[in-house]
Amino acid sequence: MGQRVAVLLLPVKKQFPSQRKKSKGLIPLSASPEAQDPPACLFCDQAQETAPHLLLSCVFTRQIWTLVFSHLNLVVDVPVNSSSFSAWWGKVIRAAPNQWRKGLNSLIILVAWEIWKHRNSCVFEGVLPNSQVLLQAITNESTLWCLAGASKLKELLARSLVAPS
């Protein structure tokens, strides 16, 4: 006897960008995950969406990191291709002066969290990727963290108020 396969049709709005290009409205997703292409990055649609790509290597995400660090007068290398977010994070922290490390750790956690939340808003709420919206969310969240007692983050953020020497 033949096997039955469950088929699910998703509206275009809920599909990944790479799948939208292949479809004309609805596309079948078989019950077998092996039959599907890995999803493309929702922000850039240039590579497979992996954690290292989403948090670091994506063009959109690199722009966010660069803007955040430049606003704080920090020079940090954001790699084009990285297989490990944690390896990059460790490298950044080791290169920073001791007095900035705790604040920088908080900032990296906060920015990564906001990137992930923005990605989820795009996936689940149909929001379009927007760097200005993401930067505002990072600013708002950092203010809340400082009010909640993140004193080292507050010290690091105060750097943006001082002109570079």
C-alpha positions as CSV (number, residue, x, y, z in Angstrom):
1,M,0.0,0.0,0.0
2,G,1.1,3.6,-0.7
3,Q,2.1,5.9,2.1
4,R,0.1,9.0,2.8
5,V,2.0,12.3,3.2
6,A,0.5,15.2,5.1
7,V,0.8,18.4,3.1
8,L,0.5,21.9,4.6
9,L,-0.1,25.0,2.6
10,L,1.2,28.2,4.0
11,P,0.1,31.7,2.8
12,V,2.9,33.7,1.2
13,K,3.1,36.1,4.2
14,K,4.2,33.2,6.5
15,Q,6.9,31.9,4.1
16,F,10.6,32.7,4.1
17,P,11.8,35.1,1.4
18,S,13.5,32.3,-0.5
19,Q,10.3,30.3,-0.6
20,R,8.2,33.3,-1.7
21,K,10.4,33.5,-4.9
22,K,9.6,29.9,-5.7
23,S,5.8,30.1,-5.1
24,K,2.9,31.8,-6.7
25,G,0.7,32.1,-3.6
26,L,0.8,28.9,-1.7
27,I,3.5,26.3,-1.5
28,P,3.2,22.8,-0.2
29,L,5.4,21.9,2.8
30,S,5.6,18.2,3.2
31,A,5.6,16.6,6.6
32,S,9.2,15.5,6.0
33,P,11.7,18.2,7.0
34,E,14.3,16.6,4.7
35,A,12.3,17.6,1.7
36,Q,12.6,21.4,2.4
37,D,15.3,23.7,1.5
38,P,16.9,25.4,4.5
39,P,15.4,28.8,5.0
40,A,17.3,31.9,3.7
41,C,18.2,34.7,6.0
42,L,15.1,36.9,6.5
43,F,17.2,40.0,6.7
44,C,19.4,39.7,3.6
45,D,18.2,36.6,1.7
46,Q,21.8,36.0,0.7
47,A,22.7,33.0,2.9
48,Q,21.2,30.2,4.9
49,E,19.7,31.4,8.2
50,T,22.0,30.1,10.9
51,A,22.7,31.6,14.3
52,P,26.2,32.9,13.4
53,H,24.9,34.3,10.1
54,L,21.9,36.0,11.7
55,L,23.8,37.5,14.7
56,L,27.0,38.4,12.9
57,S,27.7,37.8,9.2
58,C,24.4,39.1,7.7
59,V,24.8,42.4,5.9
60,F,21.9,43.9,7.8
61,T,23.2,42.7,11.2
62,R,26.8,43.9,10.5
63,Q,25.4,47.3,9.7
64,I,23.6,47.3,13.1
65,W,26.8,46.3,15.0
66,T,28.8,48.9,13.2
67,L,26.4,51.7,13.9
68,V,26.1,50.7,17.6
69,F,29.9,50.5,18.1
70,S,30.6,53.7,16.1
71,H,28.0,55.6,18.2
72,L,30.1,54.6,21.3
73,N,33.4,55.6,19.6
74,L,34.5,51.9,19.7
75,V,36.4,50.3,16.9
76,V,35.3,46.6,16.7
77,D,35.9,44.3,13.8
78,V,32.6,42.7,12.7
79,P,33.6,39.7,10.5
80,V,32.0,39.1,7.1
81,N,32.1,35.3,7.7
82,S,32.1,33.8,11.1
83,S,31.3,30.3,12.2
84,S,31.0,31.2,15.9
85,F,29.3,34.2,17.5
86,S,30.8,33.2,20.9
87,A,34.4,33.2,19.5
88,W,33.9,36.7,18.0
89,W,32.3,37.8,21.3
90,G,35.3,36.5,23.3
91,K,37.7,38.2,20.9
92,V,36.0,41.5,21.3
93,I,35.9,41.3,25.1
94,R,39.6,40.3,25.3
95,A,40.6,43.3,23.1
96,A,38.6,45.8,25.3
97,P,40.2,47.6,28.3
98,N,39.3,45.9,31.6
99,Q,37.1,48.7,32.7
100,W,34.8,48.3,29.7
101,R,34.4,44.6,29.6
102,K,31.3,44.1,31.8
103,G,29.5,46.9,30.0
104,L,30.5,45.6,26.6
105,N,29.3,42.1,27.6
106,S,25.9,43.6,28.5
107,L,25.8,45.6,25.3
108,I,26.6,42.5,23.1
109,I,23.9,40.5,24.9
110,L,21.4,43.3,24.5
111,V,22.1,43.9,20.8
112,A,22.0,40.1,20.0
113,W,18.7,39.8,21.9
114,E,17.2,42.8,20.1
115,I,18.4,41.3,16.7
116,W,16.7,38.0,17.6
117,K,13.4,39.8,18.7
118,H,13.4,41.9,15.4
119,R,13.9,38.7,13.4
120,N,10.9,37.1,15.3
121,S,8.8,40.1,14.6
122,C,9.6,39.7,10.9
123,V,8.8,36.0,10.9
124,F,5.7,35.9,13.1
125,E,4.1,39.4,12.7
126,G,5.1,40.1,9.1
127,V,7.2,43.2,10.0
128,L,9.7,44.2,7.4
129,P,13.4,44.4,8.5
130,N,14.2,48.0,9.4
131,S,17.5,49.1,10.8
132,Q,16.1,52.3,12.3
133,V,13.4,50.4,14.1
134,L,16.0,47.9,15.5
135,L,18.3,50.7,16.6
136,Q,15.5,52.5,18.4
137,A,14.6,49.2,20.1
138,I,18.3,48.8,21.2
139,T,18.3,52.4,22.5
140,N,15.0,51.8,24.4
141,E,16.1,48.5,25.9
142,S,19.5,49.8,26.9
143,T,17.8,52.7,28.8
144,L,15.7,50.2,30.7
145,W,18.7,48.0,31.5
146,C,20.5,51.1,32.9
147,L,17.5,52.0,35.0
148,A,17.3,48.4,36.3
149,G,20.9,48.7,37.5
150,A,23.3,47.8,34.7
151,S,25.9,50.3,36.0
152,K,28.7,49.1,33.7
153,L,26.5,49.3,30.7
154,K,25.6,52.8,31.8
155,E,29.3,53.8,32.0
156,L,29.9,52.4,28.6
157,L,27.0,54.2,27.1
158,A,28.2,57.5,28.6
159,R,31.1,57.2,26.2
160,S,28.7,58.4,23.4
161,L,28.3,61.7,25.2
162,V,32.1,62.3,25.2
163,A,33.8,63.5,22.0
164,P,36.5,61.1,20.8
165,S,40.0,62.2,21.6
